[in-house]
Amino acid sequence: MRHATRRAIVTAAAALVLVGCAGTRSGPRPGASAPSAPAAPADTTRQQQDQLLKAAEHRLVVECLDAQGLSLPPASRARAPAPAPAEDPRLQTALFGKDPRELSLTLATGLTVTANSDGCTARARARLYGDQTRWFRAQVTVDNLRAEAHDRMKEDPAHRAALDRWTRCAAPAGGPREGRPDPAVADRCSRESGLADVRARLEPAEMATVRTLHRDQVDTYEEMRSHALRRAAELSAPPTGKKGKDPS
C-alpha cells in the first residue's frame, strides 16, 4: 500500500487514510489539532519484528524491480521499508502500480483508504503476507483503531466539555482564528482544559471496545503478521550451500 507517495493521504491518527468531505471552519479544528493521548511505550521485541518485516519487504521490492531491469535511486537502495517515490514515471509505475486503485476500505469513522494491487510494493506484501486483499483490510483496520476510539470519545459529555474549553483556549474570542494552532499552544491548552486527562481516562475503554468490534480483523492481522515474520526470517537467512561428496 502506498503511504502518501503518489497521493496525499491524511488520517486523524496516522497518515494512512483519505479524508472525506469536510466543511470549512472559521476557527481551529480541534478534532484534528488537539493532541491525542500518548501511546503506550513501544515494545522492543515488536520493534525488532517490525524492522525485520520492513527489511524483507524492501528486499522483495528491490528484487521485483531488478527483474524488470530497474533499480532504486542511490539514496533509497538501503532504505526500509519502502523506497521513496521516484521521479522516473516508469519506476513510479513499477513501484506502485497503475490506477485505478483496486483495493478500498471505508472505516467506521467515514474515512476511506485505497491502494493498488499491482506494482512491486504490492507484490512484495503479497509474498510476505500471503493474501494481499485480506492483509490490506486487516492492516488498515488495525492501524486505525485508535482513530476510531478517539472518534467514539466525542460522544462523551466530559470529552465534549473539555474540547469546548480547549477550543476557547486555542482560539480565544477576538484572537487569531488559525486553522491549526501552534503545537505548543495546543499542548498547553490540552493540559489546561483537562482534555488530555479526559482522553487518557476514556481511551483504554474505547480501545478495548473497538478491538472487540473488529476482533476478526485483529485476529487476521496477528495471524498474517506471524506468517510474514516466518517468511521474512527465511528471506534473511544466509543461503545454505550443498556439501560435496566425500572423496573417500
C-alpha positions as CSV (number, residue, x, y, z in Angstrom):
1,M,0.0,0.0,0.0
2,R,1.2,3.5,-0.7
3,H,1.6,5.9,2.2
4,A,1.4,9.4,0.9
5,T,3.7,8.6,-2.1
6,R,1.5,9.4,-5.1
7,R,-1.5,10.9,-3.4
8,A,-1.9,12.9,-0.2
9,I,-3.3,10.6,2.4
10,V,-4.5,12.1,5.7
11,T,-5.8,10.5,8.8
12,A,-6.9,11.6,12.2
13,A,-4.3,9.4,13.8
14,A,-1.9,8.3,11.1
15,A,-1.0,9.3,7.6
16,L,-2.9,6.4,6.1
17,V,-6.5,7.4,5.4
18,L,-8.1,9.6,2.8
19,V,-10.2,12.3,4.5
20,G,-13.7,12.5,3.2
21,C,-15.5,15.8,2.5
22,A,-15.2,18.2,5.4
23,G,-16.8,21.6,5.9
24,T,-14.6,24.7,6.4
25,R,-14.4,26.2,9.8
26,S,-13.6,29.8,10.8
27,G,-11.7,28.6,13.9
28,P,-9.2,25.9,14.7
29,R,-10.2,22.3,14.0
30,P,-9.8,20.7,17.5
31,G,-10.7,17.3,16.2
32,A,-7.6,17.3,14.1
33,S,-5.3,19.6,16.0
34,A,-5.8,18.7,19.7
35,P,-3.1,16.3,20.6
36,S,-4.0,12.6,21.2
37,A,-3.5,10.8,24.4
38,P,0.1,9.5,24.5
39,A,0.5,5.9,23.2
40,A,1.9,3.2,25.3
41,P,5.7,2.7,25.2
42,A,6.8,0.6,22.2
43,D,7.8,-2.9,22.9
44,T,11.4,-3.5,21.8
45,T,10.7,-7.0,20.5
46,R,7.8,-5.7,18.5
47,Q,10.0,-3.0,17.1
48,Q,12.6,-5.6,16.1
49,Q,9.9,-7.6,14.3
50,D,8.7,-4.5,12.5
51,Q,12.3,-3.9,11.3
52,L,12.5,-7.5,10.1
53,L,9.3,-7.1,8.1
54,K,10.3,-3.8,6.6
55,A,13.7,-5.1,5.6
56,A,12.1,-8.2,4.0
57,E,9.6,-6.0,2.1
58,H,12.4,-3.7,0.9
59,R,14.4,-6.7,-0.3
60,L,11.4,-8.1,-2.3
61,V,10.8,-4.7,-3.8
62,V,14.4,-4.5,-5.0
63,E,14.2,-8.0,-6.5
64,C,11.0,-7.2,-8.3
65,L,12.5,-4.0,-9.8
66,D,15.6,-5.9,-10.8
67,A,13.6,-8.4,-12.7
68,Q,12.3,-5.5,-14.8
69,G,15.7,-4.0,-15.4
70,L,15.0,-1.2,-12.9
71,S,16.7,0.0,-9.7
72,L,16.1,2.4,-6.9
73,P,17.8,5.8,-6.7
74,P,21.0,5.5,-4.7
75,A,19.5,7.3,-1.6
76,S,16.7,4.7,-1.5
77,R,18.6,1.4,-2.0
78,A,19.4,0.8,1.6
79,R,16.2,2.2,3.0
80,A,13.5,0.2,4.6
81,P,10.6,-0.3,4.4
82,A,9.6,1.0,1.0
83,P,11.7,3.2,-1.2
84,A,11.0,6.9,-1.6
85,P,8.9,7.9,-4.6
86,A,11.0,8.3,-7.7
87,E,10.8,11.0,-10.5
88,D,11.0,8.4,-13.3
89,P,7.4,7.6,-14.4
90,R,8.4,4.1,-15.4
91,L,10.0,3.4,-12.0
92,Q,7.0,5.1,-10.3
93,T,4.6,2.7,-12.1
94,A,6.8,-0.3,-11.4
95,L,6.8,0.5,-7.7
96,F,3.2,1.5,-7.1
97,G,1.2,0.1,-10.0
98,K,-1.3,1.7,-12.3
99,D,-4.5,3.5,-11.4
100,P,-7.4,2.9,-10.8
101,R,-6.8,1.5,-7.4
102,E,-8.3,-1.9,-6.9
103,L,-8.4,-2.0,-3.1
104,S,-10.6,0.2,-1.0
105,L,-11.9,0.2,2.6
106,T,-14.2,2.7,4.3
107,L,-13.7,2.8,8.1
108,A,-16.2,3.3,10.8
109,T,-15.1,7.0,11.1
110,G,-16.2,7.6,7.5
111,L,-12.7,7.9,6.2
112,T,-11.6,5.8,3.2
113,V,-8.3,4.1,2.3
114,T,-7.4,3.0,-1.2
115,A,-4.4,1.1,-2.6
116,N,-3.3,-0.7,-5.8
117,S,-2.9,-4.4,-6.0
118,D,-0.2,-4.2,-8.7
119,G,3.3,-2.9,-8.6
120,C,6.4,-4.1,-6.8
121,T,5.3,-2.8,-3.4
122,A,2.0,-4.6,-3.6
123,R,3.7,-7.8,-4.9
124,A,6.2,-7.7,-2.0
125,R,3.4,-7.6,0.5
126,A,1.5,-10.3,-1.2
127,R,4.6,-12.6,-1.0
128,L,5.1,-11.7,2.7
129,Y,1.6,-11.9,3.9
130,G,0.1,-14.4,1.5
131,D,-3.3,-12.8,0.7
132,Q,-2.9,-9.2,-0.3
133,T,-6.6,-8.3,-0.1
134,R,-7.0,-9.8,3.4
135,W,-3.9,-8.1,4.6
136,F,-4.9,-4.8,3.3
137,R,-8.3,-4.9,5.1
138,A,-6.7,-6.2,8.3
139,Q,-3.8,-3.7,8.3
140,V,-6.0,-0.7,7.6
141,T,-8.5,-1.6,10.3
142,V,-5.8,-2.2,12.9
143,D,-3.8,0.8,12.0
144,N,-6.9,3.0,12.5
145,L,-8.3,1.5,15.7
146,R,-7.0,4.5,17.7
147,A,-8.6,6.9,15.3
148,E,-11.9,5.1,15.7
149,A,-11.6,5.1,19.5
150,H,-10.9,8.9,19.5
151,D,-14.0,9.4,17.3
152,R,-16.1,7.5,19.8
153,M,-14.9,9.7,22.6
154,K,-16.6,12.7,21.0
155,E,-20.0,11.3,22.3
156,D,-18.9,11.5,25.9
157,P,-20.2,14.7,27.7
158,A,-17.0,15.2,29.6
159,H,-15.0,15.0,26.4
160,R,-17.3,17.5,24.6
161,A,-17.0,19.9,27.5
162,A,-13.2,19.6,27.6
163,L,-13.0,20.0,23.9
164,D,-15.0,23.2,24.1
165,R,-12.6,24.5,26.7
166,W,-9.7,23.5,24.5
167,T,-11.2,25.5,21.6
168,R,-11.7,28.6,23.7
169,C,-8.1,28.3,24.9
170,A,-6.5,27.6,21.5
171,A,-8.6,30.3,19.7
172,P,-9.9,32.9,22.3
173,A,-12.6,35.3,21.3
174,G,-11.1,38.2,19.4
175,G,-7.9,36.4,18.8
176,P,-6.5,35.0,15.5
177,R,-8.6,32.1,14.1
178,E,-5.9,29.8,12.8
179,G,-6.8,26.6,11.2
180,R,-4.1,24.7,13.2
181,P,-2.8,26.4,16.3
182,D,0.9,26.2,17.2
183,P,1.7,22.8,18.7
184,A,3.0,24.3,21.9
185,V,-0.3,26.2,22.3
186,A,-2.3,23.1,21.5
187,D,-0.4,21.1,24.0
188,R,-0.7,23.7,26.8
189,C,-4.5,24.1,26.1
190,S,-4.9,20.3,26.2
191,R,-3.5,20.3,29.7
192,E,-5.2,23.4,31.0
193,S,-8.6,22.4,29.5
194,G,-8.4,18.9,31.0
195,L,-8.7,17.4,27.5
196,A,-5.6,15.3,28.0
197,D,-6.8,13.9,31.2
198,V,-10.2,13.1,29.8
199,R,-8.7,11.3,26.8
200,A,-6.3,9.4,29.0
201,R,-9.2,8.2,31.1
202,L,-11.5,7.3,28.2
203,E,-9.1,5.8,25.7
204,P,-8.4,2.4,27.3
205,A,-12.1,1.5,27.4
206,E,-12.7,2.8,23.9
207,M,-9.7,0.9,22.6
208,A,-11.0,-2.2,24.2
209,T,-14.4,-1.7,22.6
210,V,-13.1,-1.1,19.1
211,R,-10.8,-4.1,19.3
212,T,-13.8,-6.2,20.3
213,L,-15.9,-4.8,17.5
214,H,-13.1,-5.6,15.0
215,R,-12.0,-8.9,16.6
216,D,-12.0,-10.8,13.4
217,Q,-9.7,-8.3,11.6
218,V,-7.4,-8.0,14.7
219,D,-7.0,-11.8,14.7
220,T,-6.4,-11.9,11.0
221,Y,-3.8,-9.2,11.4
222,E,-1.9,-11.1,14.0
223,E,-2.2,-14.4,12.1
224,M,-0.9,-12.9,8.9
225,R,1.8,-10.9,10.6
226,S,3.1,-14.2,12.2
227,H,3.1,-15.8,8.7
228,A,5.1,-12.8,7.4
229,L,7.6,-12.9,10.2
230,R,8.4,-16.5,9.4
231,R,8.7,-15.7,5.7
232,A,10.9,-12.7,6.5
233,A,13.2,-14.9,8.6
234,E,13.6,-17.3,5.7
235,L,14.5,-14.4,3.4
236,S,17.0,-13.0,5.8
237,A,18.7,-16.4,6.5
238,P,22.0,-17.0,4.7
239,P,21.9,-19.4,1.8
240,T,22.7,-23.0,2.6
241,G,25.4,-24.4,0.4
242,K,25.3,-28.1,-0.7
243,K,28.1,-30.3,0.7
244,G,30.2,-32.1,-1.9
245,K,30.6,-35.9,-1.8
246,D,33.2,-37.3,0.5
247,P,36.1,-38.3,-1.8
248,S,36.8,-41.3,0.5
